[in-house]
């Protein structure tokens, strides 16, 4: 059983100001799936867990509660700074995806 996953998922999602619907869209799942992960009614398959880690820029070990280390900890940033960096990284990632999609057409 993954004990810290539900709370860590919700905390990360909220730190990026993402609604469940937005995260579900990024992961190509239903909003109810995100809700069930956050309420500890379901656990994600390995592939989805890896995509969640990629979206938030954290390790699967962090999501599973195996470590407290976030990727930005080495810079001694506080939680608010880390959340701001995640939001910026997410915005840049989305911009790059849109540019890539426009180049394909």
DRENLOKE-284298 format. One record per residue (C-alpha): residue number from 1; residue in one letter; x, y, z. Coordinates in steps of 0.001 Angstrom, whole numbers, plus 500000, padded with zeros to 6 digits. Each point is the difference from the previous one (the first is absolute). Layout:
! residues N
<pt><i>NUM</i><aa>A</aa><east>X</east><north>Y</north><up>Z</up></pt>
...
This chain:
! residues 105
<pt><i>1</i><aa>X</aa><east>500000</east><north>500000</north><up>500000</up></pt>
<pt><i>2</i><aa>X</aa><east>501248</east><north>503487</north><up>499102</up></pt>
<pt><i>3</i><aa>X</aa><east>499427</east><north>502034</north><up>503151</up></pt>
<pt><i>4</i><aa>X</aa><east>501358</east><north>503459</north><up>499118</up></pt>
<pt><i>5</i><aa>X</aa><east>499052</east><north>500016</north><up>496336</up></pt>
<pt><i>6</i><aa>X</aa><east>496482</east><north>501466</north><up>500399</up></pt>
<pt><i>7</i><aa>X</aa><east>501116</east><north>502949</north><up>502115</up></pt>
<pt><i>8</i><aa>X</aa><east>503123</east><north>500670</north><up>497948</up></pt>
<pt><i>9</i><aa>X</aa><east>498038</east><north>499941</north><up>496751</up></pt>
<pt><i>10</i><aa>X</aa><east>497447</east><north>502468</north><up>501329</up></pt>
<pt><i>11</i><aa>X</aa><east>502693</east><north>502247</north><up>501474</up></pt>
<pt><i>12</i><aa>X</aa><east>501945</east><north>500092</north><up>496742</up></pt>
<pt><i>13</i><aa>X</aa><east>496876</east><north>500598</north><up>497927</up></pt>
<pt><i>14</i><aa>X</aa><east>498898</east><north>502865</north><up>502219</up></pt>
<pt><i>15</i><aa>X</aa><east>503498</east><north>501507</north><up>500103</up></pt>
<pt><i>16</i><aa>X</aa><east>499750</east><north>500428</north><up>496220</up></pt>
<pt><i>17</i><aa>X</aa><east>496459</east><north>501371</north><up>500214</up></pt>
<pt><i>18</i><aa>X</aa><east>498706</east><north>497093</north><up>497946</up></pt>
<pt><i>19</i><aa>X</aa><east>496449</east><north>498783</north><up>500317</up></pt>
<pt><i>20</i><aa>X</aa><east>499400</east><north>496270</north><up>499850</up></pt>
<pt><i>21</i><aa>X</aa><east>498606</east><north>500438</north><up>496481</up></pt>
<pt><i>22</i><aa>X</aa><east>503197</east><north>501646</north><up>498754</up></pt>
<pt><i>23</i><aa>X</aa><east>502233</east><north>497307</north><up>501473</up></pt>
<pt><i>24</i><aa>X</aa><east>497730</east><north>497307</north><up>498602</up></pt>
<pt><i>25</i><aa>X</aa><east>500317</east><north>501559</north><up>496560</up></pt>
<pt><i>26</i><aa>X</aa><east>503808</east><north>500066</north><up>500259</up></pt>
<pt><i>27</i><aa>X</aa><east>500014</east><north>496331</north><up>500947</up></pt>
<pt><i>28</i><aa>X</aa><east>497281</east><north>498950</north><up>497528</up></pt>
<pt><i>29</i><aa>X</aa><east>497760</east><north>498618</north><up>502757</up></pt>
<pt><i>30</i><aa>X</aa><east>496579</east><north>500970</north><up>501362</up></pt>
<pt><i>31</i><aa>X</aa><east>499622</east><north>502561</north><up>502785</up></pt>
<pt><i>32</i><aa>X</aa><east>498429</east><north>497267</north><up>502109</up></pt>
<pt><i>33</i><aa>X</aa><east>503246</east><north>498045</north><up>499720</up></pt>
<pt><i>34</i><aa>X</aa><east>501946</east><north>502892</north><up>501548</up></pt>
<pt><i>35</i><aa>X</aa><east>497369</east><north>500284</north><up>502706</up></pt>
<pt><i>36</i><aa>X</aa><east>500269</east><north>496306</north><up>500774</up></pt>
<pt><i>37</i><aa>X</aa><east>503802</east><north>500253</north><up>500231</up></pt>
<pt><i>38</i><aa>X</aa><east>499766</east><north>502949</north><up>502381</up></pt>
<pt><i>39</i><aa>X</aa><east>497408</east><north>498278</north><up>502173</up></pt>
<pt><i>40</i><aa>X</aa><east>502084</east><north>496795</north><up>500096</up></pt>
<pt><i>41</i><aa>X</aa><east>497259</east><north>497957</north><up>498337</up></pt>
<pt><i>42</i><aa>X</aa><east>502249</east><north>499036</north><up>497065</up></pt>
<pt><i>43</i><aa>X</aa><east>503693</east><north>499833</north><up>499296</up></pt>
<pt><i>44</i><aa>X</aa><east>501486</east><north>500947</north><up>496646</up></pt>
<pt><i>45</i><aa>X</aa><east>501602</east><north>497450</north><up>497730</up></pt>
<pt><i>46</i><aa>X</aa><east>503776</east><north>500363</north><up>499649</up></pt>
<pt><i>47</i><aa>X</aa><east>499814</east><north>501864</north><up>496685</up></pt>
<pt><i>48</i><aa>X</aa><east>497608</east><north>502582</north><up>501420</up></pt>
<pt><i>49</i><aa>X</aa><east>502128</east><north>500374</north><up>503123</up></pt>
<pt><i>50</i><aa>X</aa><east>503004</east><north>500775</north><up>497808</up></pt>
<pt><i>51</i><aa>X</aa><east>498002</east><north>502570</north><up>497983</up></pt>
<pt><i>52</i><aa>X</aa><east>498865</east><north>501658</north><up>503250</up></pt>
<pt><i>53</i><aa>X</aa><east>503635</east><north>500223</north><up>501123</up></pt>
<pt><i>54</i><aa>X</aa><east>500920</east><north>501568</north><up>496653</up></pt>
<pt><i>55</i><aa>X</aa><east>497180</east><north>502556</north><up>500163</up></pt>
<pt><i>56</i><aa>X</aa><east>501099</east><north>501190</north><up>503424</up></pt>
<pt><i>57</i><aa>X</aa><east>503737</east><north>499579</north><up>499537</up></pt>
<pt><i>58</i><aa>X</aa><east>500375</east><north>497676</north><up>502979</up></pt>
<pt><i>59</i><aa>X</aa><east>501163</east><north>496439</north><up>500408</up></pt>
<pt><i>60</i><aa>X</aa><east>497661</east><north>497060</north><up>500340</up></pt>
<pt><i>61</i><aa>X</aa><east>501738</east><north>499395</north><up>503335</up></pt>
<pt><i>62</i><aa>X</aa><east>498755</east><north>503401</north><up>501167</up></pt>
<pt><i>63</i><aa>X</aa><east>496450</east><north>499225</north><up>498852</up></pt>
<pt><i>64</i><aa>X</aa><east>500076</east><north>496659</north><up>501797</up></pt>
<pt><i>65</i><aa>X</aa><east>501373</east><north>501464</north><up>503219</up></pt>
<pt><i>66</i><aa>X</aa><east>503351</east><north>498223</north><up>499748</up></pt>
<pt><i>67</i><aa>X</aa><east>501825</east><north>503337</north><up>500216</up></pt>
<pt><i>68</i><aa>X</aa><east>499299</east><north>503534</north><up>501133</up></pt>
<pt><i>69</i><aa>X</aa><east>502403</east><north>501411</north><up>497441</up></pt>
<pt><i>70</i><aa>X</aa><east>498617</east><north>502239</north><up>497284</up></pt>
<pt><i>71</i><aa>X</aa><east>502160</east><north>500852</north><up>497047</up></pt>
<pt><i>72</i><aa>X</aa><east>500403</east><north>503633</north><up>501140</up></pt>
<pt><i>73</i><aa>X</aa><east>500999</east><north>499211</north><up>503604</up></pt>
<pt><i>74</i><aa>X</aa><east>503687</east><north>500346</north><up>499219</up></pt>
<pt><i>75</i><aa>X</aa><east>499502</east><north>503755</north><up>499562</up></pt>
<pt><i>76</i><aa>X</aa><east>498477</east><north>500427</north><up>503478</up></pt>
<pt><i>77</i><aa>X</aa><east>496778</east><north>501472</north><up>498616</up></pt>
<pt><i>78</i><aa>X</aa><east>496852</east><north>500287</north><up>502056</up></pt>
<pt><i>79</i><aa>X</aa><east>496682</east><north>498461</north><up>499011</up></pt>
<pt><i>80</i><aa>X</aa><east>498670</east><north>503163</north><up>498387</up></pt>
<pt><i>81</i><aa>X</aa><east>503097</east><north>500360</north><up>497811</up></pt>
<pt><i>82</i><aa>X</aa><east>499819</east><north>496348</north><up>498960</up></pt>
<pt><i>83</i><aa>X</aa><east>496323</east><north>500383</north><up>499087</up></pt>
<pt><i>84</i><aa>X</aa><east>500805</east><north>503095</north><up>497912</up></pt>
<pt><i>85</i><aa>X</aa><east>502755</east><north>498125</north><up>498162</up></pt>
<pt><i>86</i><aa>X</aa><east>497656</east><north>497100</north><up>499295</up></pt>
<pt><i>87</i><aa>X</aa><east>497367</east><north>502370</north><up>498586</up></pt>
<pt><i>88</i><aa>X</aa><east>502599</east><north>501667</north><up>497762</up></pt>
<pt><i>89</i><aa>X</aa><east>501390</east><north>496651</north><up>498825</up></pt>
<pt><i>90</i><aa>X</aa><east>496488</east><north>498747</north><up>499279</up></pt>
<pt><i>91</i><aa>X</aa><east>499143</east><north>503164</north><up>498017</up></pt>
<pt><i>92</i><aa>X</aa><east>503192</east><north>499671</north><up>497947</up></pt>
<pt><i>93</i><aa>X</aa><east>499312</east><north>496324</north><up>499356</up></pt>
<pt><i>94</i><aa>X</aa><east>496481</east><north>500769</north><up>498779</up></pt>
<pt><i>95</i><aa>X</aa><east>501322</east><north>502787</north><up>497748</up></pt>
<pt><i>96</i><aa>X</aa><east>502577</east><north>497621</north><up>498511</up></pt>
<pt><i>97</i><aa>X</aa><east>497303</east><north>497375</north><up>499356</up></pt>
<pt><i>98</i><aa>X</aa><east>497866</east><north>502576</north><up>498157</up></pt>
<pt><i>99</i><aa>X</aa><east>502975</east><north>501121</north><up>497898</up></pt>
<pt><i>100</i><aa>X</aa><east>500819</east><north>496393</north><up>499151</up></pt>
<pt><i>101</i><aa>X</aa><east>496388</east><north>499340</north><up>498997</up></pt>
<pt><i>102</i><aa>X</aa><east>499940</east><north>503109</north><up>497768</up></pt>
<pt><i>103</i><aa>X</aa><east>503218</east><north>498905</north><up>498297</up></pt>
<pt><i>104</i><aa>X</aa><east>498509</east><north>496590</north><up>499206</up></pt>
<pt><i>105</i><aa>X</aa><east>497097</east><north>501553</north><up>498085</up></pt>
